[in-house]
Amino acid sequence: METAPKRPGSLLAQWGPPALKIIGTGLATVIVTFSLLWNTMFAQMPALPDKASLWTLNRAPAVEFIDARGETIAVRGPRYGRAVTLAGLPKHVVDAFIGAEDKRFREHTGVDMWAIVRAMLANVRAGRTVEGASTITQQLVKNLFLTPDQTLKRKAQEARLAGDLERMLTKDEILELYLNRIYLGAGAYGLDAAAHTYFGKAPKDLSLAESAMLASFPKAPSRFAQQAETARAKDRQAYVLDQMVEAAMITRAQADEAKVQTLVFAKDQPDSFSGHALDYAIERVHEIMANPPPDMVIKLSLDLKVQAAAQKAVESGLATMGKDRKASEGAALVVDNETGAIRAMVGGRDYLKSQFNRATQARRQPGSSFKMFVYAAALEDGMTPGTVRFDMPVTIKNWRPRNYGGEYMGAVTLSYALAESLNTVAAQIGDEIGIEKVTALAHEFGVRSDLHNFPSITLGSDEVTLMEMTTGFGVLAKGGLQMSPYIIEEITNSKGDRLYSRPAVSAPRIYPENLAADMNAMLSRVVVAGTGGAAQFGGWDIAGKTGTSQEWRDAWFLGYTTRYVGGVWVGNDDDKPMARITGGEMSARIWADMMKVAHEGITPEPLPGAKGVEDYMSPEDLERLNFYQRMSSAFGAVAARGGG
């Protein structure tokens, strides 16, 4: 009797316990190995941030300075440029980068497997690496999140993050982010920065040839950027154009035309032109914002035409007179009367040699230019431009001020005394009204430096800055309203988000308008018939004051018209005396040279109060002055004959 065949049991049952143990061990090993490999590859992989953070992620600190027209003045740190959008770019600009880096950008999902296979075959045939397969998305991931190390771990993370990014953003969003964040050499990040750095133009104005050149840089930005004007760079540009033809983005004729086009590269713009002003602006940023972001675009109040004129005037003055007069440094400042906007700031002869800002940081004796505060306080105390005082030897608390030149004029009006910068009269006035009133007014007008209530301060014995003195004269230029100089108009980030905008502020009145007009009259006489004659230009009414410190260590001129107030200082950093140079010489000439440019195209305007002092004096005042002058002459004649 045949027995029925046994039904086969399960394979695992047939293998028995030893086999199961082996299989279990193998599976566990595979799982552990895979887990370890996964952990090695992805455990410390950075996570994708939210969309808003992608713009500034891992940016190095960078500041771009622009003028009122939005033109770049300078860049500190890497240059990131302004945001570009696909809609704002010519098609050939976008196509150049797609053609050069990722022709299948619109088809893949972050990693292009066809490109990987193609690159592997090409590299095997060549026996070396001749072609890569990174997509635009992968390049963006590498730049934003990962290190540049060529390791399996980094490539694995790059591929995975590329897929994650493709799910987070649209293709257009990825492409825009890439064009705004990709490094293109020479410190330029993003298309806008690169277009301005290499060609001095906006991305929307790039030609096909220029676009292809820029699109050739991402492979090796530092190397290609250094070779931008060489035949090797032209070869790389030709490769990009050929890739665009292959992708049917342009015709062969267009590519051939672009290949022979001569490229004109922009020249570097060093900080030396306005470096002191830029440093000053950065200092103000920290006053405006508690925690400034690393990515800033700062719009400055500078007028580059006036800035260049001020720089040229300082250098020209020192070059023509400095050596003979033993003057090595100068500083200049120009401020808009109406707004307080700083239009020019020169902190020294050469920023690259010395970053010390002599316009804002150097404290020097202002000499007779400080007399403006003395006479302004005297008018506020009740005196007038026609008030008579005697220019004669005086002693005030064991101090004996002397006039420059050693002569004395006898009876003079305050207007005449200020125009001729008579020291004895200024000293007497300060003593008469009280030194405290002089220093209090100077502080109210904008002097922040410490001032001491010594009689000698009437002749400028305490140290102040050029910025403080210019601010003080600016009060009179504004008709008695407070002057508040500023250099920052607006702060944004490179994406265009506004972080700060200068608020509209009203200037309070700190000095009577009628007295400001009287001061205009007195200070304009300084320029028309006194020590400041070299400051005259172009038919403008100018009010100002010269200043020279002891032993000719400092030479100043401070002055203003209806439009601008400005100051100039000349001297030596080591405080060595100059060769008998006064503020009415080099400083006044520098002032006039820069102010001529600032006033170009503006019809001269009358300065309120700028007229002859006689218009302020009644017939009785004139008769009294004539009497005093006759008496002074008579006493002088008797003294000359040796009479008793």
Secondary structure, DSSP 4 states (H G I P E B T S, - for coil): -PPPPPPP--HHHHHHHHHHHHHHHHHHHHHHHHHHHHHHHHTTPPPP--GGGGTTTTPPPEEEEE-TTS-EEEEESSB------GGGS-HHHHHHHHHHH-TTTTTSSSS-HHHHHHHHHHHHHHTS-------HHHHHHHHHHS-----HHHHHHHHHHHHHHHHHS-HHHHHHHHHHH-B-STTBBSHHHHHHHHHSS-GGG--HHHHHHHHTSTTSHHHHHHTTTSHHHHHHHHHHHHHHHHTTSS-HHHHHHHHTPPP-PPPP--GGGTHHHHHHHHHHHHHH-SS--SEEEEEE---HHHHHHHHHHHHHHIIIIITTTT--EEEEEEEETTT-BEEEEE-SS-TTT----TTTT--B--GGGGHHHHHHHHHHTT--TT-EEEES---BTTB----TTS---EEEEHHHHHHTT-HHHHHHHHHHH-HHHHHHHHHHHT--S-----GGGGGT-S-B-HHHHHHHHHHHHTTSB----B-EEEEE-TT--EEEEPPP-PPPB-S-HHHHHHHHHHHHHHHHHSTTGGG--TT---EEEEEE-GGG-EEEEEEE-SSEEEEEEEE-TT----SS--IIIIIHHHHHHHHHHHTTT----PPTT-S-GGGGS-HHHHHHHHHHHHHHHHHHHHHHHT--
